[in-house]
């Protein structure tokens, strides 16, 4: 790890902030939506398995379901994370933040904007809710 020197006069322009990425991710509307989709798919697959009478076939179906659910969870999580990342980038640009780091990657310095980011998601949800009405 090393730091690149910043041109004189530009250091004051750099704004480094941090977020609790896990907390921000779990508060993002896309995460909540992904969790809902995941739960619905789990319930649907469980109903299918419950309809299987032979124990051997049921066990095989459960193993297949677990594999499918892992893939679905990964896909939904990646999609939700990318949406969260885009919203964090928009906020950073709007507020003039040069770098947004995960707070675990930051040893010292930088302002924690976790709550600010979460509140911006709530504002997005409120705005999109008003548009749909």
C-alpha positions as CSV (number, residue, x, y, z in Angstrom):
1,X,0.0,0.0,0.0
2,X,1.3,3.4,-0.9
3,X,0.0,6.9,-1.4
4,X,0.6,8.9,-4.5
5,X,1.5,12.5,-3.9
6,X,-1.2,15.0,-4.7
7,X,-0.4,18.2,-6.6
8,X,0.0,21.2,-4.3
9,X,-3.3,23.0,-3.9
10,X,-5.4,20.0,-4.8
11,X,-5.2,18.3,-1.4
12,X,-7.9,20.6,0.0
13,X,-10.2,19.5,-2.9
14,X,-10.0,15.8,-1.9
15,X,-12.9,14.7,0.3
16,X,-12.6,11.1,1.6
17,X,-15.6,9.7,3.3
18,X,-16.5,6.2,4.6
19,X,-19.6,4.1,4.9
20,X,-20.5,0.9,6.7
21,X,-21.1,-1.0,3.4
22,X,-23.1,-3.8,5.0
23,X,-25.4,-1.5,6.8
24,X,-25.9,0.7,3.7
25,X,-26.5,-2.4,1.5
26,X,-29.1,-3.8,3.9
27,X,-30.9,-0.4,3.9
28,X,-31.0,-0.1,0.2
29,X,-34.4,-0.6,-1.5
30,X,-32.9,-3.0,-4.0
31,X,-31.7,-5.3,-1.2
32,X,-35.2,-5.3,0.3
33,X,-36.6,-6.1,-3.1
34,X,-34.1,-8.9,-3.7
35,X,-34.9,-10.4,-0.3
36,X,-38.6,-10.4,-1.2
37,X,-37.9,-12.1,-4.6
38,X,-35.7,-14.6,-2.9
39,X,-38.2,-15.5,-0.3
40,X,-40.9,-15.9,-2.9
41,X,-38.8,-18.3,-4.9
42,X,-37.9,-20.3,-1.9
43,X,-41.5,-20.7,-1.0
44,X,-42.4,-21.7,-4.6
45,X,-39.7,-24.3,-4.7
46,X,-40.6,-25.7,-1.2
47,X,-44.2,-26.2,-2.4
48,X,-42.9,-28.2,-5.4
49,X,-40.8,-30.3,-3.1
50,X,-43.7,-30.9,-0.8
51,X,-45.7,-32.3,-3.7
52,X,-43.1,-35.0,-4.3
53,X,-44.1,-38.3,-2.6
54,X,-41.1,-40.5,-3.1
55,X,-38.4,-39.8,-0.5
56,X,-35.5,-40.5,-2.9
57,X,-36.9,-38.0,-5.4
58,X,-37.6,-35.5,-2.7
59,X,-34.0,-35.6,-1.5
60,X,-32.7,-35.2,-5.0
61,X,-35.1,-32.2,-5.5
62,X,-33.9,-30.6,-2.2
63,X,-30.3,-30.8,-3.3
64,X,-31.1,-29.3,-6.7
65,X,-33.1,-26.6,-4.9
66,X,-30.2,-25.7,-2.7
67,X,-27.9,-25.3,-5.7
68,X,-30.5,-23.2,-7.5
69,X,-31.1,-21.0,-4.5
70,X,-27.4,-20.3,-4.0
71,X,-27.2,-19.2,-7.6
72,X,-30.4,-17.1,-7.4
73,X,-29.1,-15.5,-4.1
74,X,-25.8,-14.6,-5.7
75,X,-27.5,-13.1,-8.8
76,X,-30.0,-11.1,-6.8
77,X,-27.3,-9.9,-4.4
78,X,-25.0,-8.8,-7.2
79,X,-27.8,-6.9,-8.9
80,X,-28.8,-5.2,-5.7
81,X,-25.2,-4.3,-4.8
82,X,-24.7,-2.7,-8.2
83,X,-27.8,-0.6,-7.7
84,X,-26.7,0.5,-4.3
85,X,-23.2,1.3,-5.7
86,X,-24.7,3.4,-8.4
87,X,-26.8,5.4,-5.9
88,X,-23.8,5.9,-3.6
89,X,-21.8,7.2,-6.6
90,X,-24.6,9.6,-7.5
91,X,-24.7,10.9,-3.9
92,X,-20.9,11.2,-3.8
93,X,-20.9,13.2,-7.0
94,X,-23.7,15.4,-5.8
95,X,-21.9,16.1,-2.5
96,X,-18.5,16.5,-4.0
97,X,-16.9,13.4,-2.3
98,X,-13.8,12.3,-4.1
99,X,-13.6,8.8,-2.5
100,X,-16.2,6.7,-0.7
101,X,-14.5,3.9,1.2
102,X,-15.7,1.0,3.3
103,X,-15.1,2.0,6.9
104,X,-13.2,-1.2,7.4
105,X,-10.6,-0.1,4.8
106,X,-10.1,3.3,6.5
107,X,-7.7,3.3,9.5
108,X,-7.9,7.0,10.3
109,X,-9.6,10.2,8.9
110,X,-12.5,10.5,6.6
111,X,-16.1,11.3,7.6
112,X,-18.6,8.5,8.2
113,X,-21.6,9.2,6.0
114,X,-23.4,5.9,6.5
115,X,-26.6,7.6,7.9
116,X,-26.5,10.3,5.2
117,X,-26.4,7.6,2.6
118,X,-29.2,5.6,4.2
119,X,-31.4,8.7,4.5
120,X,-30.8,9.4,0.8
121,X,-32.2,6.0,0.0
122,X,-35.3,6.8,2.0
123,X,-35.7,10.0,0.0
124,X,-35.4,8.0,-3.2
125,X,-38.0,5.5,-2.0
126,X,-40.3,8.4,-1.0
127,X,-39.8,10.1,-4.4
128,X,-40.5,6.9,-6.3
129,X,-43.5,6.1,-4.2
130,X,-45.0,9.6,-5.0
131,X,-44.4,9.1,-8.7
132,X,-46.2,5.8,-8.7
133,X,-49.3,7.2,-7.1
